[in-house]
Amino acid sequence: MLAKMLTIFSAWIEADLFGTLLSKRYSWHSLGTNNMKKILIVLALMSSACTPTRYVEPLPDETFNITVAAGGALFDYQGATIPLPLTSVVAGYGVNDDSSVWGALHTTSAAFGVLHTEVGGIKRVYSAKQYLPSISIAPSAHFMIDRWDKNKRFYPVIDANLYWKNVFSSDLFYLGVNNWFVLSSTKAHGQKQQNRWIPSLVTGYSFRPGQMQYSLETKYIAPNYSNENIVVDYLSPNSKGALGVFFSIGRSF
């Protein structure tokens, strides 16, 4: 079932972002075993946009953090609306009270044969006064390689976040924009790359009792891409992009 879901989802991504649109007359049965490898590579490419915000606020100075995350774009599967089950593990470190760095492994991609890693950092550029939000900027770099043909791809990503701390606790409410940049000048099959920017709009809440963090996040993924006439029926407020839901659990040391 999981492989089938990943196949359907990834087929649309390759068609919509890197090639000609795949119409709904095609089913997952017609994709074939050989195409599965290429589809899973594309799955890894999209997983940077289909992951929750890594860190909204920098970690305290010299603090380590481990976080596991799961979730993805919401789509209709046999009459039920479910998120794509993308998973990842993140390790972060507080360089000082205003800056942190992290590294991540995308475990779903790795399980299907694509090594997808990322490294990034976060910088608080404005510290809130009273009820105003704090502001953070978080650039990261994503590197992917498949185990079959050793295809390699690199994508820079940058997040901009506004966050408010609960006055009675350390909990956070946040808004953000995730920006994924496509460096390649061509899509699949040699087609010219029309869109170099894939944005996502983010809203989330992080419940943080003690050293633990539990975060729930919603994301409007790729609102500048059409979701019409494709294999997957995405949950979306219009004919663009897809809504996503993510949950993460972390602990600081």
Phi, psi and omega in degrees: 000315180298315180299322179296316180296317180295323179298312181298312182298313185291329178299319177294319182300312181299317182293313187283319185267330189232008180193197180285143182300136177270117185283166184288352178288346176269141176246172179295336179296327186279355185285327176083154182295320182296326180288342183300321180299310181295323179297319181292330173298316179295324175304316179296322180298323183276343187293340174295323177282338182255044172228154179287167175302131184291299178221128178271322180240139177302146176290154175301157181308129177061029177260133172264150178217137174240130182226138171246141185226150179212151177139184181171191180295142178275133178211164181274125178229108180053045175088355179244142176268118184224156174274149173296131186277067176274135182233156178203160177234134185234139173237127182235160180216133178278109179290317171205186185290346181247356184218142176218160175232160178206162171225150184218150173238128178272102191285328176295314177301317181298322180295334180256014170102009179238117176280117180233113179240160175215150172230146182198178178212164178224141180228126173281119183258347175209129178260129190297146170244121181058242187263005177285153180280151167279160182233134176227152177237134185225095174277150177210165179230132182247130179236134182228142174213136180265156186275354183267300185251002180059033174293138182238142175216150182225135179223127171276144180225144175220133178252143171237128188232142166248133180217146181241132176270138173297129184293343182256357182203187177265008179299155181232138164249137185216154172235147181200169173233122176261131184235116178252128184249130181264117184274333183294140179276349180231153174270193172297152178064022174077009180287150180292135179283116183273324184244122179259355186234125177239101181268161170218140178259133192236138170224137181201167176222134180242116177268122191229076175279124179060232181269359182265155174222129176236118186238138174239129186224141171246150186216133172261102190271132174051058180291353178261011178242137179289143174246019180271152176054047178233172185294321189259138175268102182272148171280119184206150179288348179206205182268016180240140171062203182205148173273144179229155178230136184222148177226138179222150177232130180223162176219137178259151183230000000 
